[in-house]
């Protein structure tokens, strides 16, 4: 699976917020929500925010965005793109609509280090911790999203969050019956329809529900090949229990993406030797101008039929990334609940189940015949997926009547995950000004990673989205696949948290005790430190023959094996706020973060001594700042510092579909975040934010027995130095217009902070990827003056208004100045129009 994600669970009682006279930021679990939803924390302050933005008074540096602002964005847009207008957040969308994926960073934490939750359930992949931004909940169903810029919640059920969190919560069903439909048309043959029905109260106890569905299709922006096709179904039923805010909520989510792969391109200039122009192949290069970007297209192709008796070569039709699929099908069922056991004791329980089937990757040139070694070192004929090439042992793959050919097959990396979990909290009110809670989290992910093969049609497209549904087999009936491993990621976590108010001072302190276990089974032979494998499946006889052959050649490899890794850590989280004046609050927070190595890195360690690879990454995160709240003005200014230990860096190569990992050791990162919003009246609002970031690798990184990379004092690659942005919105009768702009600073190409060279010393890219600025426009015409209802309106959205050409997301090149990375082309100007009808 490539760079995109999903999953879900939590709900909240509107009655609680109303009873307390405020609506504080919602944390991820029902327990965190109830714990923050107390008079102790909010002390009677009402924070209604400004134009859909809130800066809650918590010890953590936190920003909140509500449906008021979410609804102004392009319908169907990913929530990860929507939060790009927050300080510290940097998101590069692969297209203007959000269903092709993107690259998320917060304070330099990449998506694998950010804990993202949907109604309380962790969304990060259980294997590599990535977030798939194209699989998020329809934005019409998101009540609000809150972002902890530099720390997690104490009960976060995560193995990967070194720092930031993104928590979004789905809407609670309305008391009144109603329906909503949103239809959108736009560039690239965009067509999306969203519909929702609210049942209203079904009985005197307040049982109510909503049901929603959406369908979204459009063309891939670059290359002229491929489609995006996304279907989503959602439902929630909500049952209040009495009139004190207790409830049970049951919800479900289903999402299917039948997408073509959105290509990344090698980030080099025309100086790259023997390049074949702008394309996604290993010999291709990145466009150097908007004109080259817009000219980037591929012609349709047709694969030639095989010829009987001839050793046909594999076709190239379908070998480019643009023809490949990157599909996913995901669903979850989640329950959230809150029970008042006494006037001082409250119980919350949030169980969930999730499923994901997804793949990404490419094609392979397969041999119809057998593997026989080399002329100098022959071996008896065997079949298997050997050295990156599948050998079928005598299967006519192209139907030409012989088994002499090399045939192009679909060969994505398939992942299937079943995930079970529960979050539970017991909250006790010690007094009117002090609370305590104890929480338990259990999360179990079964992560099955395979690489089955499938046919490629004559037009270059794979015949199936999911090859594991009907995999190809060799002459003896064995399934051939490029990888075969089974992983269990298991979390047990106990946490405690205290909150107390002492006049102007409020204190929050917590401690999480995490135990994480990784049970890993590799069924293939590992043949390199980068994770290359040779697989025979159930063909034990041919595997034994091949292992004996490797031994006779003196070739290093490791056989199939099982390993277990276990990590136990105590993670403190302590903070405070102090009311300096009625409108001014100071805040401070310290937390310790943890990321245990992902399964890819641990499997790579099977080849060598895994002690270094198995070390967990830890962070010490500090925040200190001040906030201001008044009726028309809100602002925040804060400084922060993060110290990494065992900072893991990785660079992904889509051609080989492997990652190279580097332990950068100790890394310092620090900066400032500032934001200001003003709304003098109901017709005008404005906001601005600024973030500055610097990082420093403390030591030279060891690259060999006695060699070191010159990294001491350098900044980490791929992280923007700064971000600056803002939004202005005005209303002119029934018409309202919003304009928002965002500048993203330059990013170093690698951790050496040097240009990129070929091995011959030719510079093929500079030391930095340039800064860029994008501008978005939204306009809404309310149709109420036409007698069509106050909730009926037309909306016009333009992303990247001035069609800025820029480099999108990429992984840094690590500690090599000769390694070229792949990057996504920044999303072009994209125009859409929508009609919203609601009653």
C-alpha positions in Angstrom: 0.0 0.0 0.0 1.4 3.4 -0.9 0.9 6.7 0.7 -2.8 7.1 1.7 -5.2 5.8 4.5 -8.3 5.5 6.9 -10.6 4.0 9.7 -12.8 5.0 12.9 -14.8 5.6 16.5 -16.3 8.2 19.2 -19.3 10.4 19.9 -20.3 13.2 22.2 -23.4 14.3 24.0 -24.5 17.8 23.0 -26.4 17.8 26.2 -23.2 17.9 28.2 -21.8 20.9 26.3 -25.1 22.8 26.7 -25.3 22.0 30.3 -21.9 23.4 31.0 -22.5 26.4 28.8 -19.5 25.9 26.6 -18.1 23.7 23.8 -14.5 23.0 24.5 -12.2 21.1 22.1 -13.2 17.5 21.7 -10.5 15.0 22.4 -10.2 11.6 20.8 -12.0 9.1 23.0 -15.3 9.5 24.8 -13.3 9.4 28.1 -11.0 12.2 27.0 -14.1 14.2 25.8 -15.9 13.8 29.1 -12.8 14.6 31.1 -12.2 17.9 29.1 -15.9 18.6 29.1 -15.9 19.7 32.7 -16.3 23.0 34.5 -12.9 22.3 36.1 -11.1 22.8 32.7 -13.2 25.5 31.1 -14.0 27.5 34.3 -17.1 29.0 32.8 -15.3 30.5 29.7 -17.3 30.4 26.5 -15.2 29.9 23.4 -17.4 30.2 20.4 -14.4 30.8 18.1 -14.2 33.0 15.1 -15.4 32.0 11.7 -15.0 28.3 12.4 -11.6 28.5 14.2 -11.1 28.0 17.9 -8.1 28.2 20.2 -9.1 26.3 23.3 -7.6 27.1 26.7 -5.7 23.9 27.3 -2.2 23.2 28.5 -1.4 21.7 25.0 -0.9 23.8 21.9 -4.2 23.1 20.2 -6.2 24.4 17.2 -9.8 23.5 16.4 -11.8 23.9 13.1 -15.6 23.5 13.1 -18.1 22.6 10.4 -18.6 26.3 9.8 -15.2 26.5 8.0 -15.1 22.9 6.8 -18.2 23.5 4.8 -16.5 26.3 2.9 -14.0 23.9 1.3 -14.5 21.9 -1.8 -17.1 19.2 -1.2 -15.4 15.8 -0.7 -12.1 17.4 0.3 -9.9 15.4 2.6 -9.9 16.7 6.2 -6.1 16.6 6.1 -6.1 19.3 3.4 -8.7 21.3 5.3 -6.5 21.7 8.4 -3.6 23.0 6.2 -4.8 26.5 7.3 -3.6 25.9 10.9 -0.1 26.9 12.2 2.5 24.1 12.1 0.5 22.1 9.6 1.9 21.4 6.1 -0.1 19.3 3.7 0.5 18.8 0.0 -2.6 17.5 -1.8 -2.0 15.3 -4.8 -5.0 16.8 -6.5 -7.5 19.6 -5.9 -10.3 17.3 -4.7 -8.6 15.2 -2.1 -9.2 11.6 -3.2 -5.8 10.9 -4.7 -3.9 11.2 -1.3 -1.3 13.6 -0.1 1.5 14.3 2.3 0.9 15.5 5.9 3.4 17.1 8.3 2.8 18.9 11.6 5.9 20.6 13.2 8.0 18.4 10.9 6.3 15.2 12.2 5.4 13.2 9.1 2.2 11.3 8.9 3.7 8.1 10.4 4.5 10.1 13.6 1.1 11.8 13.8 -1.8 10.0 15.6 -4.9 10.5 13.6 -8.2 9.3 14.9 -11.8 9.4 13.6 -14.4 9.3 16.4 -11.6 8.0 18.7 -10.3 5.0 16.6 -6.7 5.1 15.5 -6.4 5.5 11.7 -2.6 4.9 11.3 -1.7 1.8 9.5 -0.7 -1.0 11.9 2.4 -1.9 9.8 4.1 1.3 8.7 1.9 3.8 10.6 1.1 5.8 7.5 -2.1 7.9 7.1 -4.2 7.5 3.9 -5.7 10.9 3.5 -7.9 9.9 0.6 -10.0 7.5 2.8 -11.2 10.0 5.3 -14.8 10.7 6.3 -17.0 12.8 4.0 -16.5 16.4 5.3 -20.2 17.1 5.5 -20.3 14.6 8.4 -17.4 16.1 10.4 -18.6 18.2 13.3 -15.1 19.4 14.1 -11.4 18.5 13.9 -8.9 19.4 16.6 -5.2 19.2 16.3 -2.6 18.9 19.1 0.4 20.5 17.4 3.1 18.8 19.4 1.8 16.1 21.8 -0.7 13.3 22.1 -3.6 12.8 24.5 -2.6 10.7 27.5 -5.0 7.9 26.4 -4.0 7.9 22.7 -4.0 4.2 21.7 -1.0 4.6 19.4 2.4 3.0 18.8 3.6 5.6 16.5 2.9 9.2 17.6 6.2 10.9 18.5 4.3 14.1 18.7 1.2 15.6 17.0 -2.4 14.3 16.8 -5.3 15.0 14.5 -8.7 14.1 16.0 -11.9 14.5 14.1 -15.5 13.7 15.2 -18.6 12.9 13.3 -21.8 14.8 13.8 -24.5 13.7 16.2 -28.0 13.0 14.7 -30.4 15.9 14.8 -33.6 15.9 16.9 -35.6 17.0 13.9 -36.2 15.0 10.7 -34.3 16.4 7.7 -32.4 15.6 4.5 -29.5 17.1 2.7 -28.1 16.7 -0.8 -24.9 18.1 -2.3 -24.1 17.9 -6.0 -20.7 19.0 -7.4 -19.4 19.4 -11.0 -15.9 20.5 -11.8 -12.6 20.3 -13.7 -11.3 16.9 -14.8 -14.8 15.6 -15.3 -15.5 15.9 -11.6 -18.9 14.6 -10.6 -19.8 14.0 -6.9 -23.1 13.5 -5.2 -23.7 13.3 -1.4 -27.0 12.6 0.4 -28.0 12.3 4.0 -31.2 11.7 5.9 -31.7 12.5 9.6 -34.5 10.5 11.2 -35.1 13.0 14.0 -36.3 11.6 17.4 -37.9 8.3 16.8 -39.5 8.0 20.2 -39.8 9.8 23.6 -36.4 8.6 24.7 -34.7 10.5 21.9 -33.5 7.6 19.8 -32.3 9.2 16.5 -30.1 8.3 13.6 -28.6 9.5 10.3 -27.7 7.7 7.1 -25.4 9.1 4.4 -23.9 8.1 1.1 -21.6 9.7 -1.5 -20.2 8.9 -4.9 -17.2 10.8 -6.3 -15.5 10.4 -9.7 -13.0 12.4 -11.8 -9.9 12.1 -14.0 -6.4 12.0 -12.7 -4.9 15.5 -13.0 -1.6 14.6 -14.7 -0.6 12.0 -17.4 -3.9 11.9 -19.1 -4.5 8.3 -17.9 -6.7 7.0 -15.1 -9.7 7.7 -13.0 -10.6 8.4 -9.4 -13.7 6.5 -8.3 -14.7 6.7 -4.6 -17.9 5.4 -2.9 -18.7 6.0 0.8 -21.5 4.9 3.1 -22.0 6.1 6.7 -24.6 5.7 9.4 -24.9 6.5 13.1 -27.7 5.7 15.6 -27.7 7.6 18.9 -29.5 6.7 22.1 -29.5 9.2 25.1 -29.7 7.5 28.5 -31.7 9.8 30.8 -31.1 13.6 30.9 -27.6 13.8 32.4 -25.6 13.3 29.1 -25.3 9.5 29.2 -25.6 7.8 25.8 -24.8 4.9 23.6 -23.9 5.5 20.0 -23.4 2.9 17.3 -21.9 3.9 13.9 -20.6 2.3 10.8 -18.4 3.5 7.9 -17.7 1.9 4.5 -15.3 3.3 1.9 -14.2 1.9 -1.5 -11.6 3.6 -3.7 -11.2 2.2 -7.2 -8.5 4.6 -8.1 -5.7 4.6 -10.6 -2.3 5.2 -9.0 -1.4 8.9 -8.8 2.2 8.9 -10.0 5.2 10.4 -8.3 8.1 11.5 -10.5 11.9 11.4 -9.9 12.8 14.8 -8.5 15.7 15.7 -10.9 16.2 18.3 -13.6 17.0 18.0 -17.3 20.7 17.5 -16.3 19.8 14.0 -15.2 21.7 11.8 -17.7 19.8 9.9 -20.4 16.4 11.1 -19.0 13.4 10.4 -21.1 11.5 13.6 -20.3 8.7 14.1 -17.8 7.3 10.8 -16.8 7.0 8.5 -13.8 9.6 5.9 -14.9 13.0 5.4 -13.3 14.5 7.2 -16.3 12.0 10.1 -16.2 12.3 13.4 -14.5 10.2 16.1 -12.8 8.8 19.0 -14.9 10.8 22.2 -14.6 7.9 24.6 -15.5 4.2 24.9 -15.5 4.2 24.4 -19.3 6.0 21.1 -18.9 3.7 20.1 -16.2 0.6 20.8 -18.3 2.1 18.9 -21.3 2.7 15.8 -19.3 0.5 13.1 -20.9 0.8 9.6 -22.1 -0.7 8.1 -25.2 -3.1 5.2 -25.1 -1.5 1.8 -25.9 -2.4 -1.7 -27.0 -0.3 -4.7 -26.1 0.7 -7.0 -29.0 -0.6 -10.6 -29.0 1.8 -13.4 -28.4 3.2 -15.4 -31.3 3.3 -19.2 -31.1 6.8 -20.6 -31.0 8.4 -17.3 -30.4 10.0 -16.2 -27.1 8.0 -13.0 -26.9 9.3 -10.1 -24.8 7.1 -8.4 -22.2 5.0 -5.5 -23.5 5.6 -2.1 -22.0 1.9 -1.2 -22.4 0.7 -0.8 -18.8 4.2 -0.6 -17.2 4.0 3.1 -16.4 2.6 4.1 -13.0 -0.3 5.9 -14.6 -2.0 2.6 -15.7 -1.7 1.0 -12.3 -4.4 0.8 -9.6 -4.2 1.9 -6.0 -7.5 0.6 -4.6 -8.8 0.2 -1.1 -11.9 -1.1 0.6 -12.3 -0.3 4.3 -15.1 -0.5 6.9 -15.5 -0.2 10.6 -18.2 -0.5 13.2 -17.7 1.5 16.4 -19.6 2.0 19.6 -19.3 4.9 22.0 -20.9 5.1 25.4 -21.0 7.1 28.6 -22.6 5.9 31.9 -23.0 7.9 35.1 -22.5 5.4 37.9 -22.9 7.9 40.7 -22.8 11.7 41.2 -19.0 11.5 41.2 -18.2 8.4 39.1 -18.5 8.1 35.3 -17.7 5.2 32.9 -17.0 5.4 29.2 -16.5 2.5 26.9 -15.6 2.7 23.2 -15.1 -0.7 21.4 -14.5 -1.0 17.6 -13.7 -3.3 14.8 -12.1 -2.3 11.5 -11.1 -3.9 8.2 -8.8 -2.8 5.4 -7.9 -4.4 2.1 -5.7 -2.2 0.0 -2.8 -2.4 -2.5 -0.4 -0.3 -4.4 2.5 -1.0 -6.6 3.1 -1.9 -10.1 3.9 -4.6 -12.7 6.5 -7.3 -13.2 7.9 -9.1 -16.2 7.1 -12.7 -15.5 8.6 -15.8 -17.0 6.3 -18.6 -18.3 9.1 -21.1 -17.9 11.4 -22.1 -15.0 14.3 -20.7 -13.2 17.6 -22.5 -14.1 20.2 -20.2 -12.6 23.0 -18.8 -14.8 25.1 -20.4 -17.5 28.1 -20.4 -15.2 26.1 -21.6 -12.2 23.1 -23.6 -13.3 20.4 -25.1 -11.1 17.7 -27.7 -11.7 14.5 -26.1 -13.1 12.3 -24.6 -10.3 9.4 -22.1 -10.0 8.9 -19.3 -7.6 9.2 -15.5 -7.2 13.0 -15.4 -7.5 15.2 -12.3 -7.4 12.3 -10.0 -8.2 11.1 -12.2 -11.1 8.2 -14.7 -11.0 8.9 -18.1 -12.8 5.7 -20.1 -13.5 7.4 -23.4 -14.4 5.5 -24.0 -17.6 2.3 -21.9 -17.7 1.0 -20.2 -20.9 0.2 -16.8 -19.5 -0.6 -15.0 -22.8 -2.5 -17.7 -24.5 -0.3 -18.1 -27.5 0.2 -21.9 -27.1 3.8 -21.9 -25.8 5.6 -21.3 -22.5 8.6 -19.5 -23.9 7.5 -15.9 -23.2 8.1 -13.1 -20.8 4.7 -11.5 -19.9 3.8 -8.3 -18.1 1.6 -9.0 -15.1 0.0 -6.8 -12.4 2.1 -7.1 -9.2 0.9 -4.8 -6.4 1.7 -5.1 -2.7 -1.5 -6.3 -1.1 -2.3 -5.6 2.6 -5.3 -6.9 4.5 -5.8 -5.8 8.1 -8.3 -6.8 10.8 -8.3 -4.6 13.8 -10.1 -4.9 17.1 -9.9 -2.6 20.1 -11.5 -0.9 23.0 -10.9 2.3 24.9 -12.4 2.6 28.4 -12.2 5.2 31.1 -13.4 5.5 34.7 -13.6 9.1 35.8 -13.9 10.2 39.4 -14.7 13.7 40.6 -12.5 14.2 43.7 -14.2 17.5 44.4 -15.8 20.4 42.6 -12.4 21.5 41.4 -10.5 18.2 40.9 -11.0 15.1 38.8 -9.1 11.9 38.2 -9.5 9.2 35.6 -7.9 5.8 34.9 -8.1 4.4 31.4 -7.3 1.2 29.6 -6.7 0.8 25.8 -6.4 -2.5 23.9 -5.7 -2.5 20.2 -4.9 -5.6 18.1 -4.1 -5.5 14.4 -3.7 -8.6 12.2 -1.6 -7.4 9.3 -1.4 -9.8 6.3 1.0 -8.6 3.6 1.1 -10.5 0.3 1.9 -9.8 -3.3 -0.2 -11.9 -5.6 -0.1 -11.6 -9.4 -2.8 -10.9 -11.9 -3.3 -10.3 -15.6 -2.9 -7.0 -17.5 -5.4 -6.3 -20.2 -4.4 -5.4 -23.7 -5.1 -1.7 -23.0 -2.5 -1.7 -20.2 -4.9 -1.7 -17.2 -4.9 -4.6 -14.7 -7.8 -7.0 -15.1 -8.5 -6.9 -11.3 -8.3 -4.3 -8.5 -7.4 -7.0 -6.0 -5.3 -9.9 -7.2 -5.7 -11.8 -3.9 -9.4 -12.4 -4.9 -8.2 -14.7 -7.8 -4.4 -15.1 -7.8 -2.3 -16.6 -10.5 -0.6 -20.0 -9.8 2.4 -21.8 -11.2 2.4 -25.2 -13.0 2.0 -27.0 -9.7 -0.8 -24.9 -8.4 1.3 -22.8 -6.0 0.4 -19.1 -5.6 3.3 -16.9 -6.8 3.8 -13.7 -4.8 6.5 -11.2 -4.2 6.1 -11.1 -0.5 4.4 -13.3 2.1 4.3 -12.2 5.8 1.9 -12.1 8.7 2.2 -9.5 11.5 0.4 -8.9 14.8 0.6 -5.4 16.3 -0.7 -5.5 19.9 -1.1 -2.7 22.4 -2.0 -2.8 26.1 -2.1 0.6 27.7 -3.0 1.8 31.2 -3.1 5.5 31.8 -4.0 7.8 34.6 -4.8 11.5 34.5 -5.5 14.3 37.0 -7.0 17.7 36.5 -7.3 20.4 39.2 -8.2 24.0 39.4 -6.5 26.3 42.0 -7.8 29.7 41.4 -6.2 31.1 38.3 -4.0 28.0 38.0 -5.2 24.8 36.3 -3.0 21.7 36.3 -3.3 18.6 34.1 -1.0 15.6 34.7 -1.0 12.1 33.3 1.0 9.0 32.8 0.5 6.3 30.2 2.1 2.9 30.6 2.4 1.2 27.2 3.2 -2.4 26.3 3.6 -3.0 22.6 4.3 -6.3 21.0 5.1 -7.2 17.4 4.7 -10.8 16.4 6.3 -11.2 12.9 6.3 -14.1 10.6 8.4 -14.0 7.4 7.5 -16.8 5.0 10.1 -15.8 2.3 13.9 -15.8 2.1 15.4 -12.4 2.9 18.2 -11.6 0.5 19.2 -8.0 1.3 19.3 -5.4 4.0 16.7 -3.3 2.2 14.2 -6.1 2.5 14.4 -7.9 -0.9 12.9 -11.3 -0.7 12.5 -14.5 -2.7 9.2 -16.4 -2.2 8.1 -20.0 -2.9 4.8 -20.1 -1.0 3.9 -23.7 -0.3 6.5 -25.1 -2.8 8.8 -26.4 -0.1 10.7 -28.7 -2.5 11.8 -25.9 -4.9 12.6 -23.7 -1.9 15.0 -26.3 -0.5 16.6 -26.6 -4.0 17.1 -22.9 -4.2 18.5 -22.5 -0.7 21.0 -25.3 -1.4 21.9 -23.4 -4.6 22.5 -20.1 -2.7 24.7 -22.0 -0.2 26.8 -23.4 -3.0 27.4 -19.9 -4.3 28.2 -18.5 -0.8 25.3 -16.0 -1.1 24.1 -14.5 2.2 20.4 -14.8 3.0 18.1 -15.6 5.9 15.4 -18.2 5.7 11.7 -18.0 6.7 11.4 -17.2 10.4 9.3 -15.8 13.2 10.4 -13.1 15.6 8.7 -11.3 18.5 9.6 -7.7 19.6 8.3 -6.2 22.8 8.4 -2.7 24.1 7.3 -1.2 27.4 7.5 2.5 28.1 6.1 5.0 30.7 5.1 8.2 29.0 4.4 11.3 31.2 2.2 14.2 30.1 2.0 17.3 32.3 0.8 20.8 31.7 -0.8 23.9 33.2 -2.7 27.0 32.3 -2.7 30.3 34.2 -5.2 33.1 33.8 -2.9 36.2 33.6 -5.9 38.4 33.0 -9.6 37.9 32.1 -8.7 37.6 28.4 -5.1 36.3 28.7 -4.0 32.8 29.5 -0.5 31.4 29.7 0.0 27.7 29.0 2.8 25.2 29.3 3.1 21.5 28.6 5.6 18.6 28.6 5.1 15.2 27.1 7.1 12.2 26.1 6.3 10.6 22.8 7.1 7.1 21.4 7.3 5.4 18.0 8.3 1.8 18.0 9.8 0.5 14.7 7.3 -0.3 12.0 7.0 -3.8 10.6 8.9 -2.9 7.4 11.9 -1.9 9.3 11.7 -4.9 11.7 11.4 -7.3 8.8 14.5 -5.7 7.1 16.4 -6.4 10.4 15.8 -10.2 9.8 18.8 -10.0 7.4 21.2 -8.6 9.9 21.7 -7.8 13.6 18.4 -6.2 14.4 19.4 -4.4 17.6 19.8 -1.0 16.0 16.7 -1.4 13.8 14.6 -2.5 16.8 15.3 0.6 18.9 12.2 2.7 19.5 12.2 6.4 18.6 11.3 8.7 21.6 10.7 12.4 21.9 10.6 15.0 24.7 8.2 17.7 23.7 7.9 21.1 25.4 5.4 23.9 24.7 5.2 27.4 26.3 2.9 30.2 25.2 0.1 32.7 25.7 -3.4 33.1 24.4 -5.8 36.0 24.1 -9.6 35.7 23.9 -12.1 38.6 23.6 -15.5 38.9 21.9 -14.0 39.8 18.5 -10.4 38.8 18.7 -8.5 35.6 19.5 -4.8 34.9 19.2 -2.0 32.5 20.3 1.7 32.8 20.4 3.9 29.9 21.5 7.4 28.4 21.4 8.2 24.8 21.3 11.1 22.4 21.5 11.4 18.7 20.7 14.3 16.4 21.3 14.4 13.1 19.4 16.3 10.0 20.4 16.9 7.4 17.7 15.3 9.5 15.0 14.4 7.1 12.2 14.6 8.4 8.6 13.3 6.5 5.6 13.2 7.0 1.9 10.8 5.0 -0.3 11.6 3.9 -3.8 8.4 3.1 -5.8 10.3 1.3 -8.5 11.8 -1.4 -6.1 8.9 -0.8 -3.6 11.4 -0.9 -0.7 12.5 1.6 1.9 16.0 2.5 3.1 16.1 3.3 6.8 18.7 5.5 8.6 18.9 6.1 12.3 19.8 9.8 12.7 20.4 9.5 16.4 19.6 12.6 18.5 17.9 15.4 16.7 16.8 18.8 18.1 13.8 20.6 16.6 12.3 23.9 17.7 10.2 26.8 16.5 7.3 29.2 17.1 3.6 29.0 16.2 1.4 32.1 16.1 -2.2 32.8 15.0 -4.6 35.7 15.2 -8.3 35.9 14.1 -10.7 38.8 14.2 -14.4 39.2 13.6 -15.6 42.8 14.2 -19.1 41.9 13.1 -21.0 39.1 11.5 -20.2 40.2 8.0 -16.4 40.1 8.1 -13.7 37.9 9.5 -9.9 37.5 9.0 -7.2 35.2 10.3 -3.5 34.9 9.9 -1.0 32.3 11.1 2.8 31.9 11.0 5.1 29.0 12.0 8.9 28.9 12.0 10.8 25.6 12.4 14.5 24.7 12.6 16.0 21.3 13.3 19.5 20.1 14.0 21.0 16.6 13.7 23.3 16.4 16.6 26.0 14.0 15.3 27.4 12.6 12.1 25.5 9.5 11.1 27.5 6.2 10.8 27.1 4.7 7.3 29.7 1.9 7.5 32.1 0.2 9.8 34.3 3.3 9.8 32.5 5.8 7.6 30.2 8.7 8.6 27.9 11.1 6.8 28.5 14.8 7.4 25.2 15.5 9.1 26.2 17.2 12.4 24.4 20.5 12.7 22.3 19.9 9.6 18.5 20.3 9.2 16.4 17.3 8.5 15.3 17.0 4.9 11.7 17.4 3.4 10.6 19.7 6.3 9.6 23.3 5.4 11.4 26.1 7.3 8.3 28.1 7.8 4.6 28.4 6.8 2.6 31.6 6.6 -1.1 31.9 5.7 -4.4 33.5 6.3 -8.0 33.9 5.3 -10.4 36.7 4.7 -14.2 36.3 4.5 -16.8 38.8 3.8 -20.6 38.8 3.3 -22.5 41.0 0.9 -26.1 40.3 1.3 -26.8 36.7 0.1 -23.3 36.5 -1.3 -20.3 35.5 0.8 -16.7 35.3 -0.4 -13.6 33.8 1.2 -10.0 34.0 0.1 -7.2 32.0 1.8 -3.5 31.9 1.0 -0.7 29.7 2.2 3.1 30.0 1.7 5.2 27.0 2.4 8.9 27.5 2.9 11.8 25.8 1.2 12.7 22.1 2.1 16.1 20.5 2.1 16.4 17.6 -0.4 18.4 15.4 2.0 19.9 15.3 5.5 23.3 16.4 4.2 21.7 19.7 3.1 23.7 19.5 -0.2 22.7 19.3 -3.9 22.0 15.9 -5.5 24.6 14.5 -7.9 25.0 11.5 -10.1 27.9 9.1 -9.3 29.8 10.9 -12.0 29.5 14.2 -10.1 26.8 15.9 -12.3 24.4 18.1 -10.2 20.8 17.0 -11.0 19.0 19.1 -8.3 19.8 21.8 -5.8 20.1 21.6 -2.1 16.6 22.9 -1.5 13.2 22.4 -3.0 11.8 26.0 -3.5 9.1 27.7 -1.4 5.7 28.1 -3.0 2.5 30.0 -2.4 -1.1 28.9 -3.2 -4.3 30.8 -3.0 -7.8 29.3 -2.7 -11.2 31.0 -3.3 -14.7 30.1 -2.2 -17.9 31.9 -2.9 -21.4 31.1 -1.7 -24.8 32.4 -2.9 -27.6 31.8 -0.4 -30.8 31.1 -2.2 -33.0 32.1 0.7 -33.9 35.4 -1.1 -35.4 33.3 -3.9 -37.7 31.5 -1.5 -35.7 28.3 -1.7 -34.9 28.0 2.0 -32.0 29.4 4.1 -30.0 26.2 3.8 -30.1 26.0 0.0 -27.1 27.6 -1.6 -24.7 27.5 -4.6 -21.0 27.3 -3.8 -18.0 27.9 -6.1 -14.5 26.7 -5.1 -11.2 27.3 -6.8 -8.0 25.7 -5.4 -4.6 27.0 -6.4 -6.3 30.0 -8.0 -3.2 31.3 -9.8 -2.2 27.8 -10.9 1.1 27.8 -9.1 3.6 25.1 -10.3 5.4 23.6 -7.3 6.8 20.4 -5.9 4.4 18.4 -3.7 5.1 15.9 -1.1 8.3 13.7 -0.9 10.4 11.7 1.5 13.9 13.1 2.1 16.8 11.3 0.4 18.5 10.5 3.8 22.2 10.7 4.2 23.2 10.3 0.5 23.9 13.1 -1.9 23.6 10.7 -4.9 20.1 9.3 -4.1 17.3 10.9 -6.0 13.8 10.9 -4.5 10.4 10.7 -6.0 8.0 13.6 -5.5 4.4 14.4 -6.4 3.5 17.2 -8.7 1.6 20.0 -6.8 -2.1 20.1 -7.4 -3.1 22.4 -10.3 -5.8 25.0 -10.4 -9.1 23.2 -9.9 -12.5 24.8 -10.3 -15.8 23.3 -9.1 -19.4 24.4 -8.5 -21.9 22.8 -6.0 -25.5 23.1 -5.1 -26.5 22.3 -1.5 -30.2 21.6 -0.7 -31.2 20.9 2.8 -34.3 20.9 5.0 
